[in-house]
Each structure stands twice: as structure tokens, then as C-alpha cells.
């Protein structure tokens, strides 16, 4: 996966991308569950 893809996932995880997508809180929770495996990499970068 490219750095740009990781950055996009990190933004989604932090909520920036989620807000831009206009997702409801429930969708945000589901999305957080989906991107949870990327949390460690985001924190490490």
C-alpha cells in the first residue's frame, strides 16, 4: 500500500475523511471498526 493510501486511511481514522464523506455517527463507528487494524501504523508514522 502506498504512503498516500495510508495517509488517507489515517485521515479517515481521525475523522477528517469521515466528516468530509458526510457519514452518520453509526457509519463512522462501522468505518472505525473497519480501519482499526491501521491504527497502529497511523500512530507509528
N, C-alpha and C positions, 0 to 999 in steps of 0.2 A: 504494500500500500504506500502511496506517495505521501510526502510530508503535507501536501495541500489537503489530501483526504483526511489525514489525522487532525489537522487544524480544524477542518470543517466539523469533524466528529467532536472535537473538544469544545467548539463553539456551541454545538447542539447540546452537549452535556452541561455547559454552563448556563444554558437558557437563551443565549443570544439568537441562535438559529431557530430555536423553538418559537420564540416570540415573533420573529420575522415570518415564520410559517403560519402564524395565527392559530396555533393549535390550542384546544381547550385544556384545562388542567389535567383531565383524565388522559388525554392524548399525550400530554407532557410526561405523566407518570409512566405510561406504557413506553414512550420513547426512552425515558431514563433507564427503564429495565433493559431495553434493547442495547443501549450504549454502555451499560455498566461495565462490561469487560474491557472497555477502552479507558476507564477512569485511571487506572494505574499508569498507563502510558502518558496520559494527559498530565498527570501530576509530575511525572518524571521529566517531562520536556520543559 
